[in-house]
Amino acid sequence: MLNCYTGWYARGGVRWYKQQSREYLQHVYIVRKHFAPDERYSGKINDDWSIYTLVIRDVQRNDSGHYYCAARKRYFMPYTMGNGSKLFVTDNWKKESFKDSIPRDPKHETLYAHLAFTEDSTF
């Protein structure tokens, strides 16, 4: 699961992107209230609409890469891109746990990402 901390309601949801070595950003999924999950990706939003979680099912080695979230406060405003999280999937990833040590700073309009591995990503 990857969490994007916006600190505010993101108009149109939060867009998630993945970038692998020497490649362009690839759009992965949009996390918003009424957006159906696809085969591998889904999302959820916390009660105060400030944390937008990307859930990846059946994690595979090729899911490794840098993940970035992007959000905006109002329609017709540019998106603010998060600082990103690196996901590195190994053969024994289910045994590991990792958490970015990036603090949340509500005074700035910066998106902070948090990454956590879980054995069961259903909710």
N, C-alpha and C positions, 0 to 999 in steps of 0.2 A: 504494500500500500504506500502511496505517496500522498502526502498532505500538502496543500498549498494554503498558507495563512495569508489572507488578504487583509483582515481586520475590518472589512466592509462588505456590503452586498455587491456582488459582481454582476453587472447588467449583462444578460445574455449568457451567463455561466462562465466557467473558467476553461480555457483551452489548454490542453496538454500536448507537448511536443517532445519528440525523442531525437537525439543526435548521436550518431555513431561516428567513430574516427573518420575524419576527412570526408564527411558527408553533410549534405544540407539538412536542415531541420525537417522532420517528418511529422505531420499532424497525426496524433494518436486518437484523441477522444475529447469530447466536450462534456464537462460535468455541469449539469444544471438540473433543476428540480424534476422536470418531466421529460427526460431524455432516456430512451430505451437502451439497455445494455446491448453490446454486440457479442460476438462469439467469445472474446477474451477480455474485453474491457468493460468496466462499469464504474459508477461513481456514486458518491453520497456527499451530503452537505450537512454540517452540524446545525444545531437548533438556532444559533444566532447568525447564520449565513456568513460566517467568516472563515471557515475551513472547508475546502473543497478537496475531497479525497478521490484519487484515481486508484482503482483496484485492478490488478492484472491477475487473471486466472491462468492456471497451468503455465507458470513461469518457466521460460526456456533460456538457454544460454544466449540466444540472439536477442533477448530482451535487454541485455547489457547495453549501457550507454548513458549519456547525460539526458535527464528529463527536466523540462522547463515548463512552468505554468505561465499563462498570460491572462490578464483580466483588466476590466475597465469599470470605472464608477458610473459612467453615464454613456448612453448610446451616443454615437457620433464623436466620441472622444477616442484618442489613441489607446491602444492596449499598453499596459505596464507588464514587462516581462520579469519573471522571477529570476533569482540568482542560480537556480538549478540544483539538482542532486545527481550524484553519480550512482548508478546501479550496476553492480558487478555480480553476475550470476555464475556460480561454480556448480560442480556436480553435486556437492553436498550442501546447497544453499539453505535447505530447510532446518539445518542444525545451527545456523548462524543468526545473529541479531545485530542490527546496526542502526544507529540514530545520529543524524547530523547534529552537530553542536552549535548550530546557528541560532543566536537569540532572536526573539521576536521583539521588534521595536515599533510599537503602535504610533509613535510620533511621526514616522516617515512613511511615505507611500511606496514602500518596498515590499515585494512579495517574498516570503520566506518559505522554503520547501523543507519538508521533513520526510525522511525515508525510513521505513521499517519493514523488515521481512517477517512474515508470519506463515505458519504451517497451513492455516485455513483462512483464506481470504474472503470467505462468504460473510454476509452480514444480514 
